[in-house]
């Protein structure tokens, strides 16, 4: 195995929690938590929003469903009240999904809820009023490229080919005749629109992507646009990760969000009954905000116009938690430290650090943290109304330049599911952001904090992908022998054997390993991983470091991705995602 290149660049550790504060995005990043609503004509057949495509239902037949769509139980105030109760600060509702059916009174296209159904009302108008009253920001999802109803809509893959011939499509007729006029209606007739959420831009040219951004900006300059407006990189005001994808800390330089389902579907369906528990949802929420992201959590209302009770009860339970822990959620930055603590997550504010500790990881021993240089004035549990001080000790390890904080947690968790400990700091926040081994437990080197380089170009003749190296420089606190575990997220429909085409290569201080990763263990407890992925752990071997200090570790694999791609195809979700190298110290 050829030697992997090393570098002298030691300043590669990215910083998190230092998102530039763009005044346009501030309301959104501070809000942290939003409600996604997938509601459309597809609620009637009740098999999710891809029903028309999956069943190849002809347009004329699909249109007939509108006669049955009469959601008389719809109550905009009740929906907004539920969002508020859950602690959600904005709502993103499907104004038009891929089926082309507008959920508002559109003059640009009669295939809409006000003109084509017995209901005859405009739910988006009613929601706009209810949101305005309640101080919740209203936002619209608009499927700008996929439209199975319009004869001229054209997507890279998912078109209505049962009614229309691809070769007869004139995309501009759809673009100028429906998409842009409808977006104009949404941005001119519903007051302030917080953001437009675009989706599935496959096949949209760079020019048309820019055209739609200009169109939005000319109508409402402060309306934010998500990155899915285009597959060309860097467009939009914030990044929407893949559906249900929680990124790694430090992965995105721009503000980002995870759109997430409560079960495994977006639109209303009677088939899917795999629901996340409130415990899981809260753990996912703190995982996301601890990395500086937003969570956009979905409900799929019924054809009668109600939010299913199974969804509502979960949101209310999450809301009890967000209410008690509001100061650790809204307006916070993510963790300043480049790693995900095993026990949960951290958020910060000026003068404050919040530790979000999963109750399952509660320890009666003291919790040890490194990297806070400020004096900690006091520590207390947020849910404790008496705010009893917890005993805290701070040390400085001079040889290692390590600021250590030791907190004695209360004997029992202080809140439901995730207990938050607040730390009050003296002076301006001063954190040591060096990638430093956690004082206890396992330690994970995540790909975004490595310097990734191309080692070998792809070889078309040999059928190989580009081979890259990831180099971490980190501070080792405890010398010893460490087991090295590869953490991968594997898509559920993949066979492990095909996923890593060559051995994983590891090097550090003259030690080297080349090992085919096996599907050795499942990590069922990973809050970042969920359907359609599972977290797989592969044993790669051991390295021994005899002394403490800054270590360099290099991993080589063709599964390391280009850190700065020009173009992305989020729907071709990677069959495997190489997430991290986990280091577990073996007892002496
Ligand atoms: O609006 C929700 C989805 O409908 C939308 N994004 C979220 C927010 C979305 N559009 N496209 N995709 C997600 C990915 C498409 C996946 C597909 Fe399939 C795989 C289309 C056909 C095969 C999923 C499985 C849908 C039908 C079967």
Boltz pocket constraint, residues with backbone or C-beta under 6 A from the ligand:
constraints:
  - pocket:
      binder: B
      contacts: [[A, 38], [A, 49], [A, 50], [A, 54], [A, 158], [A, 199], [A, 200], [A, 243], [A, 259], [A, 266], [A, 571]]
      max_distance: 6.0
